[in-house]
Amino acid sequence: MVVKRGYHVCICVLVMTLLTGCWDNVPIEERGFVVGSALDMKDGKIDGNYELTLTNQFVVPAGVSTTTGGGEGEQGAFTNLSASGSSVFAMDEEMASLTSKTPFFEHLKLLVISEELLSTPHLFANTLDMFVRDKEMRRGVKVVVAEGEAKALFDFKPENAKLPAVYIDDMLEDSLKKTSLFKPVRVGDIHEHLLTNESFTIPKMTSQGDKVIYEGAAVFHGFKDKMVASLDRDEMTGLNLITGGMHGGTLEFKFEGSLITFRIYNAKAAVKIDPKDPENIKIGIDIGLEGGVAEVFGNKSLDNPKNIKGIEKAAAKEIEEVVNKTVEKAQKELNADIFGFDDKLRQRHYKTWKKIKDDWDHGENYFAKSDVHVIAKAKIRTAGASNKTESKRKE
């Protein structure tokens, strides 16, 4: 009898547990789904703190389900709301009073930072804090820098998408797959760089009418804790050839007067560091590239092995020039190790790194004093179909 009673009590407790709900449950119709956030400077300092503007892009479910384009009208798929203050959390709280729905960030895809904010010392790390701490935030949120106002990237109306923030998110993913030039940078990546005072780059964009275009990348100096300059498209190519390899993109160069467009299939780099003399650390970069000839402007026959070898050498020379240009700018103009040499030095030569880590790309600036030597080799895997109309011309 006692056993039976105990059994019934256990069943009742189990059923009651299953019937309980979440204490902080919010009905889905009361949630305001945020897919993009933008941060701009406002009016300088007030009471010692910078005044900022936070703009959130909210999804309008009724507009998403219609066949009309995105916009802020009645049938629009999104609405942009802005709030100002010196604290991101306080602005978020104010945002809640501007809409009948509770801002919900678990579907946030994009964070846009204005160039002005990123160029202000120590401000970026402070504003990013909430996006790292908040339990609703995801470390996979992509980050871009806007030339001009950050919120302007949310105002345009893309032709083939209803939500500007989602459109830009897709652009970043497509760029990685097709060109490998502009790799998405995520909140989690930036947080790690900030913790170690490492320098890094963030993709840079600007809106022009009904489209968004790439403007290279912003360079954030880890020690100075601010943006110091920008990289153009060619310099981004040089950076990616050193750091993570490339699985797409093109190179253009001339071979014996003919313009060649070389399509990159795969590129990898091996970095070797000799730290015997801290005043002149030697860094060797060996780059191996595979690709194909996408286009030839001229009468060069690709059936001729001599021409293939010549194009491979020309491609290797072009790679060396592009990479050396990027390294020279980083050492002489930016004084910022955006290549991760510091991390490789720490992993492979810890004793030397420990001695010079506080003067790597600042102070004594051993990075700028380093001797970087680049060697590239290119291999053509496909040359395309031969142009038979040019086959009878003499090479």
C-alpha positions in Angstrom: 0.0 0.0 0.0 2.8 2.4 0.9 4.7 1.4 -2.2 1.6 2.1 -4.3 1.1 5.5 -2.7 4.8 6.4 -3.4 4.4 5.3 -7.0 1.3 7.6 -7.4 3.2 10.6 -5.8 6.1 10.1 -8.3 3.7 10.0 -11.2 2.0 13.3 -10.0 5.4 15.0 -9.6 6.5 14.0 -13.1 3.2 15.2 -14.7 3.5 18.5 -12.9 7.0 19.0 -14.1 6.0 18.3 -17.7 3.1 20.8 -17.4 5.3 23.7 -16.3 6.2 26.4 -18.8 9.2 28.8 -19.2 9.1 31.6 -16.6 10.3 34.1 -19.2 8.2 32.8 -22.1 7.1 35.6 -24.5 4.4 34.8 -27.1 5.8 34.8 -30.7 3.4 37.5 -31.9 4.8 39.8 -29.2 8.4 39.5 -30.4 10.1 42.0 -32.6 12.6 40.0 -34.7 15.7 42.0 -35.3 17.8 40.9 -38.3 20.3 43.8 -38.4 21.8 46.4 -36.1 23.7 49.5 -37.0 25.8 51.8 -34.7 26.6 55.4 -35.5 28.2 58.4 -33.7 25.8 61.2 -32.9 26.9 64.4 -31.2 30.3 63.7 -29.7 30.7 63.5 -25.9 28.0 64.2 -23.3 29.1 64.1 -19.7 32.3 62.4 -20.7 30.6 59.7 -22.8 30.1 59.4 -26.5 26.5 59.8 -27.8 25.6 57.0 -30.2 22.7 56.0 -32.3 21.5 52.4 -32.6 19.3 51.4 -35.5 17.6 48.0 -35.6 16.0 46.5 -38.6 12.8 44.7 -37.5 11.0 42.1 -39.7 7.4 42.8 -40.6 6.0 39.2 -41.1 3.0 40.4 -43.2 5.3 42.2 -45.6 7.6 39.1 -45.9 4.7 36.9 -46.9 3.5 39.3 -49.7 4.8 39.4 -53.3 5.7 43.2 -53.1 9.3 44.4 -52.6 10.8 45.4 -49.3 10.2 48.8 -47.8 8.8 50.7 -44.9 5.3 51.1 -46.3 2.2 49.2 -45.2 3.3 46.1 -47.1 7.0 46.6 -46.3 9.0 43.6 -45.1 11.0 45.6 -42.6 11.0 48.7 -40.5 14.0 50.5 -39.1 13.9 52.1 -35.7 16.6 54.3 -34.1 17.4 55.3 -30.5 20.2 57.4 -29.1 22.2 57.2 -25.9 25.7 56.6 -24.5 25.0 52.9 -23.7 24.0 50.2 -26.2 21.9 48.4 -23.5 20.2 51.7 -22.6 19.4 52.3 -26.3 18.0 48.8 -26.6 15.8 49.5 -23.6 14.6 52.7 -25.2 13.9 50.8 -28.5 11.4 48.6 -26.6 9.3 51.7 -25.9 9.2 52.7 -29.6 7.5 49.5 -30.6 4.7 47.3 -29.2 6.9 44.3 -29.6 9.9 43.1 -27.5 13.2 43.3 -29.5 14.4 39.7 -30.0 18.0 39.2 -31.2 18.4 35.5 -31.6 17.9 35.9 -35.4 20.4 38.8 -35.7 22.5 38.3 -38.8 24.4 41.6 -39.3 26.1 44.3 -37.2 27.1 47.4 -39.1 29.6 49.8 -37.6 30.3 53.3 -38.9 33.8 54.2 -39.9 33.7 57.2 -37.6 32.9 55.0 -34.6 35.5 52.5 -35.5 38.1 55.2 -35.8 37.5 56.5 -32.3 40.0 55.0 -29.8 38.5 52.4 -27.3 34.9 53.0 -28.4 34.4 49.9 -30.6 35.4 47.4 -27.9 33.0 49.1 -25.5 30.0 49.1 -27.9 30.7 45.5 -28.9 30.4 44.4 -25.2 26.6 43.9 -25.2 26.7 41.9 -28.4 29.1 39.5 -26.7 27.5 39.3 -23.3 23.8 39.2 -24.1 22.4 35.7 -23.9 20.2 36.3 -27.0 23.3 37.3 -29.2 25.1 34.8 -31.3 28.9 34.9 -31.9 28.3 34.1 -35.5 26.7 37.5 -36.2 28.6 39.0 -39.2 30.2 42.5 -38.8 30.9 45.1 -41.6 32.1 48.6 -41.6 30.1 51.4 -43.4 31.7 54.3 -45.1 29.5 57.1 -44.0 26.4 56.4 -41.9 26.0 52.7 -40.8 22.2 52.9 -40.8 22.3 53.9 -44.5 23.0 50.3 -45.4 19.5 49.4 -44.1 17.7 52.1 -46.1 18.2 50.8 -49.6 15.7 48.4 -51.3 17.4 45.4 -53.0 15.8 44.1 -56.1 15.8 40.4 -55.3 15.4 40.5 -51.6 13.0 42.0 -49.1 15.3 42.5 -46.1 18.5 44.6 -46.6 20.3 43.0 -43.7 19.6 39.5 -45.0 20.7 40.6 -48.5 24.0 41.8 -47.2 24.5 38.7 -45.2 23.9 36.6 -48.3 26.4 38.9 -50.2 29.1 38.1 -47.7 28.5 34.3 -48.0 28.4 34.5 -51.8 31.7 36.5 -51.9 33.4 33.8 -49.8 32.2 31.0 -52.1 32.9 32.8 -55.4 36.0 35.1 -54.8 37.4 34.4 -51.3 38.4 38.1 -51.3 36.0 39.3 -48.5 35.7 36.7 -45.9 32.9 37.3 -43.4 34.1 38.5 -40.0 32.0 37.5 -37.0 31.5 38.9 -33.5 33.3 35.9 -32.0 36.3 36.4 -34.2 36.5 40.1 -33.3 36.1 39.3 -29.6 39.1 37.0 -29.7 41.3 39.6 -31.5 40.3 42.3 -29.0 41.2 40.0 -26.0 44.7 39.5 -27.4 45.2 43.1 -28.8 45.7 41.6 -32.3 45.3 43.7 -35.4 42.6 42.6 -37.9 40.5 43.6 -40.8 36.7 44.0 -41.3 34.9 44.1 -44.7 33.9 47.6 -45.7 30.7 48.5 -47.6 28.9 51.5 -48.8 25.4 52.0 -50.3 24.9 53.5 -53.7 21.3 54.0 -54.7 19.6 50.6 -54.9 22.8 48.5 -54.3 25.6 47.9 -51.8 29.2 47.6 -52.9 32.4 46.5 -51.4 35.0 49.2 -50.5 37.8 46.9 -49.5 38.4 46.4 -45.7 39.0 48.5 -42.6 42.2 47.9 -40.7 41.8 47.8 -36.9 45.0 48.2 -34.9 44.9 46.1 -31.8 47.2 48.1 -29.6 45.8 51.5 -30.7 42.3 50.0 -30.3 40.9 51.8 -33.3 40.7 51.8 -37.1 43.8 53.2 -38.7 43.3 52.8 -42.5 41.7 50.8 -45.3 42.8 48.2 -47.8 41.7 48.2 -51.4 40.7 45.2 -53.4 44.3 44.3 -54.6 45.6 44.6 -51.0 42.8 42.3 -49.8 44.0 39.8 -52.4 47.5 40.0 -51.0 46.2 39.6 -47.4 44.1 36.6 -48.2 47.0 34.9 -50.1 49.0 35.1 -46.9 46.4 34.3 -44.2 44.0 31.7 -45.4 44.6 30.8 -49.0 42.0 31.5 -51.7 39.5 29.3 -53.5 38.3 31.7 -56.0 38.9 35.1 -57.6 41.0 36.3 -60.5 44.3 37.9 -61.4 45.0 40.1 -64.4 48.5 40.5 -65.8 50.3 40.8 -69.1 52.4 38.1 -70.8 54.4 39.3 -73.8 52.0 42.1 -74.5 48.8 39.9 -74.1 46.4 40.5 -71.2 45.7 37.3 -69.3 42.9 36.7 -66.9 43.9 34.0 -64.5 41.2 32.2 -62.5 42.3 31.0 -59.1 41.2 27.5 -58.1 43.3 27.1 -55.0 46.1 29.0 -53.3 48.0 28.1 -50.1 50.7 29.8 -48.2 53.4 28.4 -45.9 55.0 30.9 -43.5 58.4 30.2 -41.9 59.9 32.5 -39.2 63.5 32.8 -38.2 63.7 34.8 -35.0 67.5 34.5 -34.3 67.9 38.3 -34.6 64.9 40.2 -33.1 66.1 43.3 -34.8 65.8 41.6 -38.2 63.3 38.7 -37.9 63.2 36.8 -41.2 59.8 35.8 -42.4 59.5 33.6 -45.5 56.2 33.2 -47.3 55.9 30.4 -49.9 52.7 30.6 -52.0 51.5 27.8 -54.2 48.7 28.6 -56.6 46.6 26.5 -59.0 44.2 27.9 -61.5 43.2 28.2 -65.1 43.3 30.7 -68.0 39.9 32.3 -68.1 40.6 34.8 -70.9 43.4 35.8 -73.3 43.5 39.2 -75.1 45.9 38.5 -77.9 47.1 35.8 -80.2 48.9 33.5 -77.7 48.2 29.8 -78.4 47.6 27.8 -75.2 48.5 24.7 -77.1 52.1 25.7 -76.9 53.8 24.4 -73.7 56.3 27.3 -73.9 53.4 29.8 -73.5 51.9 27.8 -70.6 55.2 27.9 -68.8 55.5 31.7 -69.5 52.0 32.4 -68.2 52.7 30.4 -65.0 55.9 32.5 -64.4 54.0 35.7 -65.1 51.2 34.7 -62.7 53.8 33.9 -60.0 55.4 37.3 -60.5 52.1 39.1 -60.3 51.3 37.3 -57.0 54.6 38.3 -55.5 54.1 41.9 -56.5 50.5 42.0 -55.0 51.6 40.3 -51.7 54.7 42.5 -51.4 52.6 45.6 -51.9 50.3 44.6 -49.1 53.2 43.7 -46.7 55.0 47.0 -47.4 51.8 48.9 -46.6 51.3 47.0 -43.4 54.9 47.5 -42.2 55.6 51.1 -43.4 52.2 52.8 -43.3 49.9 50.9 -40.9 52.4 49.4 -38.4 49.8 46.7 -38.0 50.4 42.9 -38.2 47.2 41.9 -40.0 48.7 38.7 -41.2 48.9 36.8 -37.9 52.7 36.6 -37.8 52.6 37.4 -34.1 50.5 34.3 -33.4 52.8 32.0 -35.5 55.8 33.4 -33.6 54.0 32.6 -30.3 53.2 29.1 -31.3 56.6 28.2 -32.8 59.2 30.4 -31.0 57.5 31.1 -27.6 60.7 32.3 -25.8 61.5 34.9 -28.4 57.8 35.9 -28.6 57.6 36.5 -24.9 60.6 38.9 -25.0 59.2 41.0 -27.9 55.4 40.6 -27.6 54.9 44.0 -26.0 56.8 45.7 -28.8 55.7 43.7 -31.8 53.7 46.2 -33.9 54.2 49.2 -31.6 56.9 50.6 -29.4 60.2 49.1 -30.8 58.0 47.7 -33.6 59.8 44.5 -34.5 57.2 43.7 -37.0 58.1 46.7 -39.1 61.8 45.8 -38.9 61.2 42.2 -40.0 62.5 41.1 -43.4 59.6 39.5 -45.3 60.5 37.5 -48.4 57.8 36.2 -50.8 58.2 33.3 -53.3 55.2 32.3 -55.4 54.7 29.4 -57.8 51.7 29.0 -60.2 50.4 26.0 -62.0 47.9 26.0 -64.8 45.4 23.1 -64.5 43.1 24.1 -67.3 43.7 26.3 -70.3 40.2 26.2 -71.9 39.4 25.6 -75.5 42.0 26.8 -78.1 41.1 29.6 -80.4 41.4 27.9 -83.8 41.0 31.2 -85.7 44.3 32.3 -84.3 46.1 28.9 -84.6 47.9 29.8 -87.9 49.4 33.0 -86.5 53.0 32.9 -85.6 53.9 33.1 -81.9 
